[in-house]
Amino acid sequence: MADKKVVIRHDVHRDRFDVEVAGESIAQFNHDEHGWAGMESAKTLVERLGEKLGFEVVSEEGGDAESDDH
């Protein structure tokens, strides 16, 4: 169980983040679509799930919003 980890990967501008499991993005949140409050709620949900279900949640910076825009 110690190997279970979720990464919250913020872009360098902090206006979007991906939730990654085993190196694969499973969800994306951004300011334009979700707003600051929505992004914070999503991050809090992932962190609380980690606490309750016993997996590690780490925040990392990576990527560039300008080159990752969809």
CHARMM-style PDB file with segment names, atoms N, HN, CA, C and O in Angstrom:
ATOM      1  N   MET     1       0.804  -1.199   0.000  1.00  0.00      PROA
ATOM      2  CA  MET     1       0.000   0.000   0.000  1.00  0.00      PROA
ATOM      3  C   MET     1       0.846   1.262   0.000  1.00  0.00      PROA
ATOM      4  O   MET     1       0.383   2.318  -0.431  1.00  0.00      PROA
ATOM      5  N   ALA     2       2.072   1.165   0.475  1.00  0.00      PROA
ATOM      6  HN  ALA     2       2.448   0.307   0.824  1.00  0.00      PROA
ATOM      7  CA  ALA     2       2.930   2.350   0.538  1.00  0.00      PROA
ATOM      8  C   ALA     2       3.259   2.882  -0.847  1.00  0.00      PROA
ATOM      9  O   ALA     2       3.632   4.047  -0.989  1.00  0.00      PROA
ATOM     10  N   ASP     3       3.128   2.044  -1.870  1.00  0.00      PROA
ATOM     11  HN  ASP     3       2.825   1.098  -1.754  1.00  0.00      PROA
ATOM     12  CA  ASP     3       3.449   2.465  -3.223  1.00  0.00      PROA
ATOM     13  C   ASP     3       2.321   3.247  -3.884  1.00  0.00      PROA
ATOM     14  O   ASP     3       2.515   3.797  -4.968  1.00  0.00      PROA
ATOM     15  N   LYS     4       1.158   3.311  -3.262  1.00  0.00      PROA
ATOM     16  HN  LYS     4       1.001   2.864  -2.382  1.00  0.00      PROA
ATOM     17  CA  LYS     4       0.037   4.026  -3.863  1.00  0.00      PROA
ATOM     18  C   LYS     4       0.263   5.519  -3.717  1.00  0.00      PROA
ATOM     19  O   LYS     4       0.426   6.033  -2.610  1.00  0.00      PROA
ATOM     20  N   LYS     5       0.271   6.213  -4.865  1.00  0.00      PROA
ATOM     21  HN  LYS     5       0.139   5.795  -5.763  1.00  0.00      PROA
ATOM     22  CA  LYS     5       0.553   7.646  -4.844  1.00  0.00      PROA
ATOM     23  C   LYS     5      -0.228   8.342  -5.944  1.00  0.00      PROA
ATOM     24  O   LYS     5      -0.360   7.831  -7.057  1.00  0.00      PROA
ATOM     25  N   VAL     6      -0.741   9.515  -5.613  1.00  0.00      PROA
ATOM     26  HN  VAL     6      -0.634   9.930  -4.709  1.00  0.00      PROA
ATOM     27  CA  VAL     6      -1.405  10.386  -6.572  1.00  0.00      PROA
ATOM     28  C   VAL     6      -0.607  11.679  -6.618  1.00  0.00      PROA
ATOM     29  O   VAL     6      -0.232  12.223  -5.579  1.00  0.00      PROA
ATOM     30  N   VAL     7      -0.350  12.165  -7.822  1.00  0.00      PROA
ATOM     31  HN  VAL     7      -0.654  11.722  -8.665  1.00  0.00      PROA
ATOM     32  CA  VAL     7       0.380  13.417  -7.995  1.00  0.00      PROA
ATOM     33  C   VAL     7      -0.587  14.484  -8.482  1.00  0.00      PROA
ATOM     34  O   VAL     7      -1.319  14.281  -9.451  1.00  0.00      PROA
ATOM     35  N   ILE     8      -0.581  15.619  -7.799  1.00  0.00      PROA
ATOM     36  HN  ILE     8       0.013  15.784  -7.012  1.00  0.00      PROA
ATOM     37  CA  ILE     8      -1.296  16.804  -8.262  1.00  0.00      PROA
ATOM     38  C   ILE     8      -0.233  17.673  -8.916  1.00  0.00      PROA
ATOM     39  O   ILE     8       0.575  18.299  -8.229  1.00  0.00      PROA
ATOM     40  N   ARG     9      -0.233  17.712 -10.260  1.00  0.00      PROA
ATOM     41  HN  ARG     9      -0.889  17.203 -10.818  1.00  0.00      PROA
ATOM     42  CA  ARG     9       0.823  18.405 -11.007  1.00  0.00      PROA
ATOM     43  C   ARG     9       0.308  19.750 -11.512  1.00  0.00      PROA
ATOM     44  O   ARG     9      -0.526  19.823 -12.415  1.00  0.00      PROA
ATOM     45  N   HSD    10       0.836  20.818 -10.897  1.00  0.00      PROA
ATOM     46  HN  HSD    10       1.514  20.758 -10.164  1.00  0.00      PROA
ATOM     47  CA  HSD    10       0.466  22.186 -11.268  1.00  0.00      PROA
ATOM     48  C   HSD    10       1.303  22.651 -12.448  1.00  0.00      PROA
ATOM     49  O   HSD    10       2.466  22.267 -12.568  1.00  0.00      PROA
ATOM     50  N   ASP    11       0.728  23.472 -13.319  1.00  0.00      PROA
ATOM     51  HN  ASP    11      -0.217  23.784 -13.221  1.00  0.00      PROA
ATOM     52  CA  ASP    11       1.543  24.110 -14.347  1.00  0.00      PROA
ATOM     53  C   ASP    11       2.348  25.226 -13.680  1.00  0.00      PROA
ATOM     54  O   ASP    11       2.086  25.587 -12.533  1.00  0.00      PROA
ATOM     55  N   VAL    12       3.321  25.765 -14.399  1.00  0.00      PROA
ATOM     56  HN  VAL    12       3.534  25.472 -15.331  1.00  0.00      PROA
ATOM     57  CA  VAL    12       4.214  26.770 -13.820  1.00  0.00      PROA
ATOM     58  C   VAL    12       3.482  28.048 -13.441  1.00  0.00      PROA
ATOM     59  O   VAL    12       3.976  28.811 -12.611  1.00  0.00      PROA
ATOM     60  N   HSD    13       2.326  28.300 -14.022  1.00  0.00      PROA
ATOM     61  HN  HSD    13       1.924  27.680 -14.696  1.00  0.00      PROA
ATOM     62  CA  HSD    13       1.563  29.512 -13.721  1.00  0.00      PROA
ATOM     63  C   HSD    13       0.508  29.271 -12.642  1.00  0.00      PROA
ATOM     64  O   HSD    13      -0.157  30.211 -12.206  1.00  0.00      PROA
ATOM     65  N   ARG    14       0.349  28.010 -12.207  1.00  0.00      PROA
ATOM     66  HN  ARG    14       0.889  27.247 -12.562  1.00  0.00      PROA
ATOM     67  CA  ARG    14      -0.577  27.614 -11.136  1.00  0.00      PROA
ATOM     68  C   ARG    14      -2.046  27.839 -11.490  1.00  0.00      PROA
ATOM     69  O   ARG    14      -2.888  27.884 -10.594  1.00  0.00      PROA
ATOM     70  N   ASP    15      -2.372  27.982 -12.782  1.00  0.00      PROA
ATOM     71  HN  ASP    15      -1.687  27.945 -13.510  1.00  0.00      PROA
ATOM     72  CA  ASP    15      -3.779  28.178 -13.132  1.00  0.00      PROA
ATOM     73  C   ASP    15      -4.417  26.922 -13.716  1.00  0.00      PROA
ATOM     74  O   ASP    15      -5.517  26.976 -14.266  1.00  0.00      PROA
ATOM     75  N   ARG    16      -3.726  25.794 -13.595  1.00  0.00      PROA
ATOM     76  HN  ARG    16      -2.832  25.749 -13.148  1.00  0.00      PROA
ATOM     77  CA  ARG    16      -4.295  24.492 -13.944  1.00  0.00      PROA
ATOM     78  C   ARG    16      -3.505  23.405 -13.232  1.00  0.00      PROA
ATOM     79  O   ARG    16      -2.347  23.603 -12.865  1.00  0.00      PROA
ATOM     80  N   PHE    17      -4.144  22.250 -13.038  1.00  0.00      PROA
ATOM     81  HN  PHE    17      -5.085  22.089 -13.336  1.00  0.00      PROA
ATOM     82  CA  PHE    17      -3.409  21.095 -12.532  1.00  0.00      PROA
ATOM     83  C   PHE    17      -4.039  19.818 -13.050  1.00  0.00      PROA
ATOM     84  O   PHE    17      -5.230  19.756 -13.357  1.00  0.00      PROA
ATOM     85  N   ASP    18      -3.195  18.801 -13.135  1.00  0.00      PROA
ATOM     86  HN  ASP    18      -2.228  18.851 -12.886  1.00  0.00      PROA
ATOM     87  CA  ASP    18      -3.624  17.459 -13.517  1.00  0.00      PROA
ATOM     88  C   ASP    18      -3.534  16.576 -12.283  1.00  0.00      PROA
ATOM     89  O   ASP    18      -2.679  16.788 -11.424  1.00  0.00      PROA
ATOM     90  N   VAL    19      -4.409  15.593 -12.196  1.00  0.00      PROA
ATOM     91  HN  VAL    19      -5.103  15.421 -12.894  1.00  0.00      PROA
ATOM     92  CA  VAL    19      -4.332  14.569 -11.167  1.00  0.00      PROA
ATOM     93  C   VAL    19      -3.804  13.325 -11.866  1.00  0.00      PROA
ATOM     94  O   VAL    19      -4.418  12.827 -12.810  1.00  0.00      PROA
ATOM     95  N   GLU    20      -2.658  12.823 -11.400  1.00  0.00      PROA
ATOM     96  HN  GLU    20      -2.158  13.227 -10.634  1.00  0.00      PROA
ATOM     97  CA  GLU    20      -1.993  11.697 -12.059  1.00  0.00      PROA
ATOM     98  C   GLU    20      -1.922  10.483 -11.140  1.00  0.00      PROA
ATOM     99  O   GLU    20      -1.634  10.601  -9.949  1.00  0.00      PROA
ATOM    100  N   VAL    21      -2.189   9.319 -11.716  1.00  0.00      PROA
ATOM    101  HN  VAL    21      -2.423   9.224 -12.684  1.00  0.00      PROA
ATOM    102  CA  VAL    21      -2.044   8.042 -11.034  1.00  0.00      PROA
ATOM    103  C   VAL    21      -1.174   7.170 -11.924  1.00  0.00      PROA
ATOM    104  O   VAL    21      -1.464   7.002 -13.108  1.00  0.00      PROA
ATOM    105  N   ALA    22      -0.114   6.617 -11.361  1.00  0.00      PROA
ATOM    106  HN  ALA    22       0.122   6.753 -10.399  1.00  0.00      PROA
ATOM    107  CA  ALA    22       0.817   5.767 -12.111  1.00  0.00      PROA
ATOM    108  C   ALA    22       1.319   6.473 -13.371  1.00  0.00      PROA
ATOM    109  O   ALA    22       1.471   5.850 -14.422  1.00  0.00      PROA
ATOM    110  N   GLY    23       1.574   7.785 -13.257  1.00  0.00      PROA
ATOM    111  HN  GLY    23       1.450   8.291 -12.403  1.00  0.00      PROA
ATOM    112  CA  GLY    23       2.105   8.553 -14.371  1.00  0.00      PROA
ATOM    113  C   GLY    23       1.096   8.940 -15.434  1.00  0.00      PROA
ATOM    114  O   GLY    23       1.459   9.573 -16.424  1.00  0.00      PROA
ATOM    115  N   GLU    24      -0.160   8.574 -15.252  1.00  0.00      PROA
ATOM    116  HN  GLU    24      -0.456   8.060 -14.448  1.00  0.00      PROA
ATOM    117  CA  GLU    24      -1.207   8.877 -16.233  1.00  0.00      PROA
ATOM    118  C   GLU    24      -2.172   9.913 -15.668  1.00  0.00      PROA
ATOM    119  O   GLU    24      -2.657   9.781 -14.544  1.00  0.00      PROA
ATOM    120  N   SER    25      -2.443  10.948 -16.464  1.00  0.00      PROA
ATOM    121  HN  SER    25      -2.049  11.056 -17.377  1.00  0.00      PROA
ATOM    122  CA  SER    25      -3.392  11.972 -16.047  1.00  0.00      PROA
ATOM    123  C   SER    25      -4.805  11.398 -16.090  1.00  0.00      PROA
ATOM    124  O   SER    25      -5.244  10.886 -17.120  1.00  0.00      PROA
ATOM    125  N   ILE    26      -5.518  11.489 -14.953  1.00  0.00      PROA
ATOM    126  HN  ILE    26      -5.161  11.905 -14.117  1.00  0.00      PROA
ATOM    127  CA  ILE    26      -6.888  10.973 -14.909  1.00  0.00      PROA
ATOM    128  C   ILE    26      -7.920  12.093 -14.827  1.00  0.00      PROA
ATOM    129  O   ILE    26      -9.111  11.854 -15.021  1.00  0.00      PROA
ATOM    130  N   ALA    27      -7.466  13.326 -14.537  1.00  0.00      PROA
ATOM    131  HN  ALA    27      -6.498  13.520 -14.379  1.00  0.00      PROA
ATOM    132  CA  ALA    27      -8.381  14.467 -14.471  1.00  0.00      PROA
ATOM    133  C   ALA    27      -7.577  15.750 -14.599  1.00  0.00      PROA
ATOM    134  O   ALA    27      -6.419  15.813 -14.186  1.00  0.00      PROA
ATOM    135  N   GLN    28      -8.204  16.780 -15.180  1.00  0.00      PROA
ATOM    136  HN  GLN    28      -9.145  16.728 -15.516  1.00  0.00      PROA
ATOM    137  CA  GLN    28      -7.575  18.083 -15.319  1.00  0.00      PROA
ATOM    138  C   GLN    28      -8.539  19.144 -14.807  1.00  0.00      PROA
ATOM    139  O   GLN    28      -9.748  19.066 -15.025  1.00  0.00      PROA
ATOM    140  N   PHE    29      -7.984  20.133 -14.124  1.00  0.00      PROA
ATOM    141  HN  PHE    29      -7.002  20.197 -13.947  1.00  0.00      PROA
ATOM    142  CA  PHE    29      -8.772  21.250 -13.615  1.00  0.00      PROA
ATOM    143  C   PHE    29      -8.056  22.532 -13.986  1.00  0.00      PROA
ATOM    144  O   PHE    29      -6.830  22.605 -13.894  1.00  0.00      PROA
ATOM    145  N   ASN    30      -8.813  23.563 -14.410  1.00  0.00      PROA
ATOM    146  HN  ASN    30      -9.809  23.504 -14.484  1.00  0.00      PROA
ATOM    147  CA  ASN    30      -8.187  24.832 -14.755  1.00  0.00      PROA
ATOM    148  C   ASN    30      -9.070  25.992 -14.323  1.00  0.00      PROA
ATOM    149  O   ASN    30     -10.277  25.846 -14.131  1.00  0.00      PROA
ATOM    150  N   HSD    31      -8.433  27.147 -14.176  1.00  0.00      PROA
ATOM    151  HN  HSD    31      -7.453  27.265 -14.332  1.00  0.00      PROA
ATOM    152  CA  HSD    31      -9.125  28.334 -13.677  1.00  0.00      PROA
ATOM    153  C   HSD    31     -10.249  28.761 -14.604  1.00  0.00      PROA
ATOM    154  O   HSD    31     -11.331  29.110 -14.130  1.00  0.00      PROA
ATOM    155  N   ASP    32     -10.025  28.744 -15.911  1.00  0.00      PROA
ATOM    156  HN  ASP    32      -9.147  28.461 -16.296  1.00  0.00      PROA
ATOM    157  CA  ASP    32     -11.043  29.207 -16.858  1.00  0.00      PROA
ATOM    158  C   ASP    32     -12.325  28.382 -16.777  1.00  0.00      PROA
ATOM    159  O   ASP    32     -13.422  28.937 -16.843  1.00  0.00      PROA
ATOM    160  N   GLU    33     -12.197  27.080 -16.636  1.00  0.00      PROA
ATOM    161  HN  GLU    33     -11.306  26.630 -16.582  1.00  0.00      PROA
ATOM    162  CA  GLU    33     -13.366  26.199 -16.626  1.00  0.00      PROA
ATOM    163  C   GLU    33     -13.963  26.008 -15.232  1.00  0.00      PROA
ATOM    164  O   GLU    33     -15.184  25.960 -15.085  1.00  0.00      PROA
ATOM    165  N   HSD    34     -13.115  25.899 -14.210  1.00  0.00      PROA
ATOM    166  HN  HSD    34     -12.123  25.938 -14.330  1.00  0.00      PROA
ATOM    167  CA  HSD    34     -13.582  25.538 -12.872  1.00  0.00      PROA
ATOM    168  C   HSD    34     -13.514  26.671 -11.855  1.00  0.00      PROA
ATOM    169  O   HSD    34     -14.129  26.579 -10.793  1.00  0.00      PROA
ATOM    170  N   GLY    35     -12.782  27.736 -12.159  1.00  0.00      PROA
ATOM    171  HN  GLY    35     -12.283  27.812 -13.022  1.00  0.00      PROA
ATOM    172  CA  GLY    35     -12.609  28.830 -11.203  1.00  0.00      PROA
ATOM    173  C   GLY    35     -11.661  28.430 -10.087  1.00  0.00      PROA
ATOM    174  O   GLY    35     -11.346  27.254  -9.903  1.00  0.00      PROA
ATOM    175  N   TRP    36     -11.211  29.441  -9.344  1.00  0.00      PROA
ATOM    176  HN  TRP    36     -11.466  30.396  -9.493  1.00  0.00      PROA
ATOM    177  CA  TRP    36     -10.266  29.165  -8.252  1.00  0.00      PROA
ATOM    178  C   TRP    36     -10.912  28.288  -7.186  1.00  0.00      PROA
ATOM    179  O   TRP    36     -10.277  27.360  -6.685  1.00  0.00      PROA
ATOM    180  N   ALA    37     -12.168  28.569  -6.834  1.00  0.00      PROA
ATOM    181  HN  ALA    37     -12.684  29.323  -7.241  1.00  0.00      PROA
ATOM    182  CA  ALA    37     -12.848  27.794  -5.790  1.00  0.00      PROA
ATOM    183  C   ALA    37     -13.034  26.339  -6.218  1.00  0.00      PROA
ATOM    184  O   ALA    37     -12.872  25.427  -5.407  1.00  0.00      PROA
ATOM    185  N   GLY    38     -13.372  26.121  -7.481  1.00  0.00      PROA
ATOM    186  HN  GLY    38     -13.505  26.862  -8.140  1.00  0.00      PROA
ATOM    187  CA  GLY    38     -13.531  24.761  -7.980  1.00  0.00      PROA
ATOM    188  C   GLY    38     -12.228  23.988  -7.973  1.00  0.00      PROA
ATOM    189  O   GLY    38     -12.199  22.803  -7.642  1.00  0.00      PROA
ATOM    190  N   MET    39     -11.151  24.663  -8.338  1.00  0.00      PROA
ATOM    191  HN  MET    39     -11.175  25.626  -8.607  1.00  0.00      PROA
ATOM    192  CA  MET    39      -9.838  24.016  -8.316  1.00  0.00      PROA
ATOM    193  C   MET    39      -9.445  23.643  -6.890  1.00  0.00      PROA
ATOM    194  O   MET    39      -8.945  22.544  -6.651  1.00  0.00      PROA
ATOM    195  N   GLU    40      -9.666  24.545  -5.953  1.00  0.00      PROA
ATOM    196  HN  GLU    40     -10.072  25.438  -6.147  1.00  0.00      PROA
ATOM    197  CA  GLU    40      -9.326  24.273  -4.551  1.00  0.00      PROA
ATOM    198  C   GLU    40     -10.179  23.133  -4.001  1.00  0.00      PROA
ATOM    199  O   GLU    40      -9.675  22.286  -3.263  1.00  0.00      PROA
ATOM    200  N   SER    41     -11.456  23.102  -4.349  1.00  0.00      PROA
ATOM    201  HN  SER    41     -11.865  23.790  -4.949  1.00  0.00      PROA
ATOM    202  CA  SER    41     -12.338  22.018  -3.901  1.00  0.00      PROA
ATOM    203  C   SER    41     -11.880  20.671  -4.448  1.00  0.00      PROA
ATOM    204  O   SER    41     -11.885  19.675  -3.725  1.00  0.00      PROA
ATOM    205  N   ALA    42     -11.487  20.633  -5.717  1.00  0.00      PROA
ATOM    206  HN  ALA    42     -11.483  21.442  -6.305  1.00  0.00      PROA
ATOM    207  CA  ALA    42     -11.016  19.385  -6.325  1.00  0.00      PROA
ATOM    208  C   ALA    42      -9.736  18.905  -5.646  1.00  0.00      PROA
ATOM    209  O   ALA    42      -9.590  17.718  -5.358  1.00  0.00      PROA
ATOM    210  N   LYS    43      -8.817  19.825  -5.392  1.00  0.00      PROA
ATOM    211  HN  LYS    43      -8.936  20.790  -5.626  1.00  0.00      PROA
ATOM    212  CA  LYS    43      -7.554  19.476  -4.727  1.00  0.00      PROA
ATOM    213  C   LYS    43      -7.828  18.947  -3.321  1.00  0.00      PROA
ATOM    214  O   LYS    43      -7.243  17.945  -2.910  1.00  0.00      PROA
ATOM    215  N   THR    44      -8.705  19.609  -2.592  1.00  0.00      PROA
ATOM    216  HN  THR    44      -9.180  20.423  -2.925  1.00  0.00      PROA
ATOM    217  CA  THR    44      -9.054  19.174  -1.237  1.00  0.00      PROA
ATOM    218  C   THR    44      -9.691  17.792  -1.253  1.00  0.00      PROA
ATOM    219  O   THR    44      -9.398  16.964  -0.391  1.00  0.00      PROA
ATOM    220  N   LEU    45     -10.558  17.537  -2.227  1.00  0.00      PROA
ATOM    221  HN  LEU    45     -10.796  18.210  -2.927  1.00  0.00      PROA
ATOM    222  CA  LEU    45     -11.193  16.226  -2.346  1.00  0.00      PROA
ATOM    223  C   LEU    45     -10.149  15.130  -2.545  1.00  0.00      PROA
ATOM    224  O   LEU    45     -10.202  14.098  -1.877  1.00  0.00      PROA
ATOM    225  N   VAL    46      -9.205  15.343  -3.454  1.00  0.00      PROA
ATOM    226  HN  VAL    46      -9.161  16.181  -3.997  1.00  0.00      PROA
ATOM    227  CA  VAL    46      -8.162  14.345  -3.711  1.00  0.00      PROA
ATOM    228  C   VAL    46      -7.350  14.105  -2.442  1.00  0.00      PROA
ATOM    229  O   VAL    46      -7.048  12.960  -2.108  1.00  0.00      PROA
ATOM    230  N   GLU    47      -6.993  15.176  -1.732  1.00  0.00      PROA
ATOM    231  HN  GLU    47      -7.238  16.107  -2.004  1.00  0.00      PROA
ATOM    232  CA  GLU    47      -6.207  15.030  -0.503  1.00  0.00      PROA
ATOM    233  C   GLU    47      -6.982  14.272   0.575  1.00  0.00      PROA
ATOM    234  O   GLU    47      -6.408  13.428   1.264  1.00  0.00      PROA
ATOM    235  N   ARG    48      -8.250  14.552   0.728  1.00  0.00      PROA
ATOM    236  HN  ARG    48      -8.716  15.237   0.168  1.00  0.00      PROA
ATOM    237  CA  ARG    48      -9.068  13.851   1.732  1.00  0.00      PROA
ATOM    238  C   ARG    48      -9.263  12.385   1.374  1.00  0.00      PROA
ATOM    239  O   ARG    48      -9.239  11.520   2.249  1.00  0.00      PROA
ATOM    240  N   LEU    49      -9.455  12.106   0.094  1.00  0.00      PROA
ATOM    241  HN  LEU    49      -9.475  12.809  -0.617  1.00  0.00      PROA
ATOM    242  CA  LEU    49      -9.551  10.708  -0.335  1.00  0.00      PROA
ATOM    243  C   LEU    49      -8.258   9.967  -0.013  1.00  0.00      PROA
ATOM    244  O   LEU    49      -8.289   8.823   0.441  1.00  0.00      PROA
ATOM    245  N   GLY    50      -7.129  10.617  -0.249  1.00  0.00      PROA
ATOM    246  HN  GLY    50      -7.104  11.546  -0.618  1.00  0.00      PROA
ATOM    247  CA  GLY    50      -5.842  10.010   0.080  1.00  0.00      PROA
ATOM    248  C   GLY    50      -5.743   9.653   1.550  1.00  0.00      PROA
ATOM    249  O   GLY    50      -5.301   8.560   1.902  1.00  0.00      PROA
ATOM    250  N   GLU    51      -6.157  10.581   2.413  1.00  0.00      PROA
ATOM    251  HN  GLU    51      -6.517  11.469   2.126  1.00  0.00      PROA
ATOM    252  CA  GLU    51      -6.131  10.324   3.856  1.00  0.00      PROA
ATOM    253  C   GLU    51      -7.017   9.138   4.224  1.00  0.00      PROA
ATOM    254  O   GLU    51      -6.590   8.253   4.966  1.00  0.00      PROA
ATOM    255  N   LYS    52      -8.225   9.115   3.721  1.00  0.00      PROA
ATOM    256  HN  LYS    52      -8.571   9.834   3.118  1.00  0.00      PROA
ATOM    257  CA  LYS    52      -9.194   8.082   4.094  1.00  0.00      PROA
ATOM    258  C   LYS    52      -8.880   6.718   3.487  1.00  0.00      PROA
ATOM    259  O   LYS    52      -9.113   5.687   4.118  1.00  0.00      PROA
ATOM    260  N   LEU    53      -8.351   6.710   2.262  1.00  0.00      PROA
ATOM    261  HN  LEU    53      -8.161   7.547   1.750  1.00  0.00      PROA
ATOM    262  CA  LEU    53      -8.109   5.447   1.560  1.00  0.00      PROA
ATOM    263  C   LEU    53      -6.666   4.974   1.664  1.00  0.00      PROA
ATOM    264  O   LEU    53      -6.333   3.893   1.179  1.00  0.00      PROA
ATOM    265  N   GLY    54      -5.814   5.767   2.287  1.00  0.00      PROA
ATOM    266  HN  GLY    54      -6.085   6.645   2.680  1.00  0.00      PROA
ATOM    267  CA  GLY    54      -4.451   5.331   2.557  1.00  0.00      PROA
ATOM    268  C   GLY    54      -3.483   5.423   1.398  1.00  0.00      PROA
ATOM    269  O   GLY    54      -2.600   4.574   1.270  1.00  0.00      PROA
ATOM    270  N   PHE    55      -3.623   6.434   0.546  1.00  0.00      PROA
ATOM    271  HN  PHE    55      -4.339   7.124   0.651  1.00  0.00      PROA
ATOM    272  CA  PHE    55      -2.608   6.642  -0.480  1.00  0.00      PROA
ATOM    273  C   PHE    55      -1.984   8.014  -0.311  1.00  0.00      PROA
ATOM    274  O   PHE    55      -2.606   8.943   0.204  1.00  0.00      PROA
ATOM    275  N   GLU    56      -0.744   8.119  -0.755  1.00  0.00      PROA
ATOM    276  HN  GLU    56      -0.239   7.364  -1.173  1.00  0.00      PROA
ATOM    277  CA  GLU    56       0.010   9.360  -0.646  1.00  0.00      PROA
ATOM    278  C   GLU    56      -0.432  10.330  -1.738  1.00  0.00      PROA
ATOM    279  O   GLU    56      -0.643   9.927  -2.882  1.00  0.00      PROA
ATOM    280  N   VAL    57      -0.571  11.602  -1.387  1.00  0.00      PROA
ATOM    281  HN  VAL    57      -0.399  11.929  -0.458  1.00  0.00      PROA
ATOM    282  CA  VAL    57      -0.881  12.654  -2.352  1.00  0.00      PROA
ATOM    283  C   VAL    57       0.248  13.668  -2.284  1.00  0.00      PROA
ATOM    284  O   VAL    57       0.539  14.210  -1.218  1.00  0.00      PROA
ATOM    285  N   VAL    58       0.887  13.928  -3.427  1.00  0.00      PROA
ATOM    286  HN  VAL    58       0.651  13.488  -4.294  1.00  0.00      PROA
ATOM    287  CA  VAL    58       1.970  14.906  -3.479  1.00  0.00      PROA
ATOM    288  C   VAL    58       1.660  15.949  -4.535  1.00  0.00      PROA
ATOM    289  O   VAL    58       1.042  15.655  -5.558  1.00  0.00      PROA
ATOM    290  N   SER    59       2.100  17.180  -4.270  1.00  0.00      PROA
ATOM    291  HN  SER    59       2.602  17.419  -3.439  1.00  0.00      PROA
ATOM    292  CA  SER    59       1.971  18.264  -5.247  1.00  0.00      PROA
ATOM    293  C   SER    59       3.324  18.486  -5.889  1.00  0.00      PROA
ATOM    294  O   SER    59       4.344  18.558  -5.203  1.00  0.00      PROA
ATOM    295  N   GLU    60       3.330  18.593  -7.203  1.00  0.00      PROA
ATOM    296  HN  GLU    60       2.502  18.534  -7.761  1.00  0.00      PROA
ATOM    297  CA  GLU    60       4.559  18.850  -7.947  1.00  0.00      PROA
ATOM    298  C   GLU    60       4.275  19.896  -9.005  1.00  0.00      PROA
ATOM    299  O   GLU    60       3.148  20.025  -9.483  1.00  0.00      PROA
ATOM    300  N   GLU    61       5.304  20.640  -9.363  1.00  0.00      PROA
ATOM    301  HN  GLU    61       6.219  20.535  -8.974  1.00  0.00      PROA
ATOM    302  CA  GLU    61       5.176  21.599 -10.454  1.00  0.00      PROA
ATOM    303  C   GLU    61       5.744  20.967 -11.707  1.00  0.00      PROA
ATOM    304  O   GLU    61       6.767  20.284 -11.658  1.00  0.00      PROA
ATOM    305  N   GLY    62       5.086  21.190 -12.820  1.00  0.00      PROA
ATOM    306  HN  GLY    62       4.255  21.744 -12.859  1.00  0.00      PROA
ATOM    307  CA  GLY    62       5.578  20.663 -14.076  1.00  0.00      PROA
ATOM    308  C   GLY    62       4.664  21.061 -15.202  1.00  0.00      PROA
ATOM    309  O   GLY    62       3.466  21.260 -14.998  1.00  0.00      PROA
ATOM    310  N   GLY    63       5.209  21.176 -16.370  1.00  0.00      PROA
ATOM    311  HN  GLY    63       6.181  21.014 -16.536  1.00  0.00      PROA
ATOM    312  CA  GLY    63       4.413  21.576 -17.520  1.00  0.00      PROA
ATOM    313  C   GLY    63       4.305  23.078 -17.619  1.00  0.00      PROA
ATOM    314  O   GLY    63       4.674  23.804 -16.695  1.00  0.00      PROA
ATOM    315  N   ASP    64       3.802  23.536 -18.737  1.00  0.00      PROA
ATOM    316  HN  ASP    64       3.503  22.947 -19.487  1.00  0.00      PROA
ATOM    317  CA  ASP    64       3.661  24.965 -19.011  1.00  0.00      PROA
ATOM    318  C   ASP    64       2.293  25.184 -19.621  1.00  0.00      PROA
ATOM    319  O   ASP    64       1.988  24.615 -20.669  1.00  0.00      PROA
ATOM    320  N   ALA    65       1.479  25.982 -18.998  1.00  0.00      PROA
ATOM    321  HN  ALA    65       1.726  26.443 -18.146  1.00  0.00      PROA
ATOM    322  CA  ALA    65       0.107  26.216 -19.476  1.00  0.00      PROA
ATOM    323  C   ALA    65       0.081  26.691 -20.917  1.00  0.00      PROA
ATOM    324  O   ALA    65      -0.854  26.368 -21.650  1.00  0.00      PROA
ATOM    325  N   GLU    66       1.083  27.448 -21.342  1.00  0.00      PROA
ATOM    326  HN  GLU    66       1.842  27.710 -20.747  1.00  0.00      PROA
ATOM    327  CA  GLU    66       1.088  27.974 -22.708  1.00  0.00      PROA
ATOM    328  C   GLU    66       1.255  26.864 -23.731  1.00  0.00      PROA
ATOM    329  O   GLU    66       0.669  26.925 -24.812  1.00  0.00      PROA
ATOM    330  N   SER    67       2.052  25.845 -23.403  1.00  0.00      PROA
ATOM    331  HN  SER    67       2.528  25.795 -22.525  1.00  0.00      PROA
ATOM    332  CA  SER    67       2.260  24.766 -24.370  1.00  0.00      PROA
ATOM    333  C   SER    67       1.276  23.625 -24.174  1.00  0.00      PROA
ATOM    334  O   SER    67       1.152  22.766 -25.047  1.00  0.00      PROA
ATOM    335  N   ASP    68       0.561  23.596 -23.029  1.00  0.00      PROA
ATOM    336  HN  ASP    68       0.662  24.294 -22.320  1.00  0.00      PROA
ATOM    337  CA  ASP    68      -0.365  22.511 -22.740  1.00  0.00      PROA
ATOM    338  C   ASP    68      -1.820  22.866 -22.987  1.00  0.00      PROA
ATOM    339  O   ASP    68      -2.691  22.030 -22.746  1.00  0.00      PROA
ATOM    340  N   ASP    69      -2.123  24.073 -23.457  1.00  0.00      PROA
ATOM    341  HN  ASP    69      -1.416  24.753 -23.652  1.00  0.00      PROA
ATOM    342  CA  ASP    69      -3.514  24.483 -23.636  1.00  0.00      PROA
ATOM    343  C   ASP    69      -4.247  23.521 -24.549  1.00  0.00      PROA
ATOM    344  O   ASP    69      -3.705  23.070 -25.558  1.00  0.00      PROA
ATOM    345  N   HSD    70      -5.498  23.207 -24.184  1.00  0.00      PROA
ATOM    346  HN  HSD    70      -5.938  23.573 -23.364  1.00  0.00      PROA
ATOM    347  CA  HSD    70      -6.334  22.305 -24.991  1.00  0.00      PROA
ATOM    348  C   HSD    70      -7.513  23.057 -25.505  1.00  0.00      PROA
ATOM    349  OT1 HSD    70      -8.348  22.490 -26.209  1.00  0.00      PROA
TER     350      HSD     70
END
